[in-house]
């Protein structure tokens, strides 16, 4: 009788340990940061990286061509 109760106890302890190993720890809460208002930056003036002249034409791929020195550069 005592051996039977001991085996039942060991089985119950094994089930509890196995279920505890399957539980995932809770993740910490996300850090709340203050909201930054959008759109505070104004337009940035474009200039050629070589001579400083403003580009006249910007194509649909965002590549500008300087009319003074014919340098092509990417506008972002």
Secondary structure as UniProt FT lines:
FT   HELIX           2..22
FT   TURN            38..39
FT   TURN            49..51
FT   STRAND          57..58
FT   TURN            60..61
FT   STRAND          63..65
FT   TURN            67..69
FT   STRAND          72..74
//
